[in-house]
Amino acid sequence: MRINIVAGNWKMNTTVEEGVKLVSETVEKSKDLSNVKLIVAPPFTHLASTGAKIKGTGIGLSSQNCASEAKGAYTGEVSAEMLAGINVEYAIIGHSERREYYNESNEILLKKIKLALANGISPIFCVGENLNEREENRHFEVIKKQIEEVVFYTDENDFEKIIIAYEPVWAIGTGKTATAEQAQEIHSYIRKILSKKFGKKAENTSILYGGSCKPENAKEIFSKPDVDGGLIGGASLNADDFIAIAKSF
């Protein structure tokens, strides 16, 4: 049985002090949640201090990325082993901003996923199409390729640890939002693609929506049968909004 998940991607926002305050507020306001798994993904600099605040609360700790190499002369990188050493449980891999701004290919993302899994970290693997791909009606093709060139190269046991996040890239930071019907259409398609490789195990995969999800639209989006939660950007920087989204199930 798959679980409902609401994950907050803080991106490059907040100082350490601000992050500790935000996560403390999130912990306090989430005490009556019972049917959803919360995950927070602060910047690397905040992971240890925010991790200490959420220890024992049931809230999961995620990094926003991890290195594609295990160790060595890779200045500025943070390895999966290092993250596991500070009790990071999840890692966002393949976010559209990493693909676009840092030219991360499917080949690189597969290496990251394998290293995360080898270190006991569950990947939150992002897939999605940009505006041109959507307008050219290539969104199914793009998403299929992203999944087949990465997730299909994991074995069945590792696959069970992967969370998928669908990002309509055209709806991130633009104020545009995919309709609940558009989200369901893609989420259902993703599950069908996964089932071709992994069979019934795909029914247990949590697939999150990641495109300008807010308290105002979360309930409608989350009501769809193949939408299992959200990867939340800007709204996760406000504890009230983040928890309101989590309460939309």
C-alpha positions in Angstrom: 0.0 0.0 0.0 1.4 3.4 -1.0 1.6 6.3 1.4 0.6 9.9 1.1 3.7 12.2 1.1 4.1 16.0 1.3 7.8 17.0 0.8 9.0 20.6 1.1 11.9 21.6 -1.2 13.3 24.8 0.3 15.7 25.3 -2.6 18.3 28.0 -2.0 16.3 29.8 0.7 16.7 30.6 4.4 19.7 31.0 6.6 20.5 28.3 9.1 18.8 30.3 11.8 15.7 30.9 9.7 15.6 27.2 8.7 15.7 26.0 12.3 12.8 28.3 13.1 10.8 27.1 10.1 11.3 23.5 10.9 10.5 24.0 14.5 7.2 25.7 13.5 6.5 22.8 11.1 7.0 20.3 13.9 4.7 22.1 16.2 1.9 22.5 13.7 2.1 19.0 12.4 1.4 17.2 15.6 -2.2 16.2 14.7 -1.3 14.8 11.3 -1.8 11.1 11.0 -2.4 10.1 7.4 0.5 11.8 5.6 4.3 11.5 5.7 6.0 14.9 5.9 9.5 15.4 4.5 11.7 18.5 4.6 14.5 19.3 2.2 16.6 22.2 3.5 19.9 23.4 1.9 23.0 21.3 2.7 24.2 23.7 5.3 21.0 23.2 7.3 20.7 19.4 7.3 22.4 18.7 10.6 20.6 21.4 12.6 17.2 20.8 11.1 17.7 17.0 11.4 18.3 17.5 15.1 15.0 19.4 15.4 12.9 16.7 13.7 14.5 13.7 15.3 11.8 11.4 16.7 8.9 13.4 15.2 8.3 11.2 12.2 9.2 14.0 9.8 11.7 12.8 7.1 14.9 14.6 6.3 15.9 15.0 2.6 18.8 16.6 0.8 18.1 18.5 -2.4 20.8 16.7 -4.4 23.7 14.3 -4.0 27.0 13.8 -5.9 27.2 11.4 -8.8 30.5 10.0 -7.5 31.2 8.2 -4.3 34.2 10.2 -3.2 37.4 11.9 -4.4 38.6 15.1 -5.9 35.2 16.7 -6.6 35.4 20.1 -5.0 32.0 21.4 -3.8 30.2 18.1 -4.1 28.4 16.2 -1.2 28.4 12.4 -1.4 25.5 10.1 -0.6 27.8 8.5 2.1 28.3 11.9 3.7 24.5 12.5 3.7 23.8 9.1 5.2 26.3 9.9 7.9 24.1 12.8 9.2 20.9 10.7 9.0 19.5 12.0 5.7 16.8 9.6 4.6 15.8 11.0 1.2 17.4 12.8 -1.7 15.7 14.9 -4.4 17.4 13.7 -7.7 16.7 15.1 -11.2 14.8 18.2 -10.2 14.1 20.3 -13.3 16.3 23.1 -12.1 19.3 20.6 -11.9 18.5 19.3 -15.3 18.2 22.8 -16.8 20.8 24.9 -15.0 23.4 22.2 -14.4 22.9 20.0 -17.5 22.3 16.9 -15.5 21.7 14.0 -17.9 19.7 10.8 -17.3 23.1 9.0 -17.2 24.3 11.3 -14.4 21.0 10.9 -12.5 21.2 7.1 -12.7 24.6 7.3 -11.0 23.2 9.5 -8.3 20.2 7.2 -7.7 22.4 4.1 -7.4 24.7 5.8 -4.9 21.8 7.1 -2.9 20.2 3.6 -2.7 23.6 2.0 -1.9 23.8 4.3 1.1 20.3 3.6 2.4 18.8 6.9 1.0 15.5 6.8 -0.8 15.5 8.9 -4.0 12.7 11.4 -4.8 13.2 11.2 -8.6 11.8 14.1 -10.6 10.4 13.8 -14.1 8.5 16.3 -16.2 8.2 18.3 -19.4 8.9 21.9 -20.2 6.4 24.3 -21.9 7.7 23.6 -25.5 7.5 19.8 -24.9 3.9 20.2 -23.6 2.8 22.4 -26.5 4.4 20.1 -29.0 2.5 17.2 -27.4 5.7 15.4 -26.5 5.2 15.2 -22.8 4.4 11.5 -22.7 7.5 10.8 -24.8 9.7 12.9 -22.6 8.5 11.4 -19.3 8.8 7.8 -20.7 12.4 8.4 -21.7 13.3 9.9 -18.3 11.9 6.9 -16.5 13.2 4.2 -18.8 16.7 5.6 -18.9 17.0 5.9 -15.1 14.4 4.0 -13.0 14.4 0.9 -15.3 18.1 0.4 -14.5 17.3 -0.3 -10.8 16.4 -3.8 -9.5 13.0 -4.6 -8.0 14.1 -4.3 -4.4 15.6 -0.9 -5.0 12.7 0.3 -7.0 10.4 -0.2 -4.0 12.4 2.6 -2.2 12.0 5.2 -5.0 9.5 8.0 -4.9 8.5 9.7 -8.2 7.7 13.4 -8.4 6.0 14.7 -11.5 7.0 18.3 -12.3 5.1 20.1 -15.1 8.1 22.4 -15.5 5.9 25.0 -17.2 4.0 25.3 -13.9 7.0 25.9 -11.5 7.4 29.4 -10.3 5.2 30.7 -13.1 1.9 30.9 -11.2 0.5 28.4 -13.7 -0.8 25.1 -12.4 -1.7 21.9 -14.1 -5.3 21.1 -13.6 -6.2 18.1 -11.3 -7.2 16.2 -14.5 -3.9 16.9 -16.2 -2.0 15.8 -13.1 -4.0 12.6 -12.9 -3.5 11.9 -16.6 0.3 12.1 -16.2 0.4 10.3 -12.8 -1.7 7.4 -14.2 0.6 7.3 -17.3 3.7 7.1 -15.1 2.3 4.3 -13.1 1.5 2.4 -16.3 5.1 2.9 -17.6 6.5 1.6 -14.2 4.1 -1.4 -14.2 5.6 -2.6 -17.6 8.9 -3.1 -15.9 8.0 -3.7 -12.2 4.5 -5.2 -12.5 2.2 -4.9 -9.4 5.0 -3.2 -7.4 4.2 0.0 -9.3 0.9 0.2 -7.4 2.9 0.8 -4.2 5.0 3.6 -5.7 4.1 7.1 -4.3 3.9 9.6 -7.2 3.9 13.2 -6.1 2.8 16.3 -7.9 5.3 19.2 -8.1 4.0 22.2 -9.8 2.9 25.3 -7.9 0.9 23.3 -5.4 -0.8 25.6 -2.8 -3.3 25.3 0.0 -6.0 26.6 -2.4 -5.5 23.8 -5.0 -4.0 20.9 -3.1 -7.3 19.3 -2.1 -8.5 19.0 -5.6 -5.2 17.7 -6.9 -4.7 15.2 -4.1 -8.2 13.8 -4.6 -7.1 12.1 -7.8 -6.5 8.4 -7.5 -2.9 8.4 -8.8 -1.7 11.5 -7.0 -0.1 10.5 -3.7 1.0 13.9 -2.5 3.2 16.8 -3.5 6.7 18.1 -3.8 6.2 21.6 -2.6 8.4 24.5 -3.4 7.6 28.1 -2.3 4.7 27.1 -0.1 7.0 24.9 2.1 8.7 28.1 3.3 5.7 29.0 5.3 4.8 26.4 8.0 1.1 27.3 7.9 0.8 26.8 4.2 2.9 23.6 4.2 0.8 22.0 6.9 -2.5 23.2 5.2 -1.3 21.4 2.1 -0.6 18.3 4.2 -4.1 18.5 5.7 -5.6 18.4 2.2 -5.9 14.6 2.1 
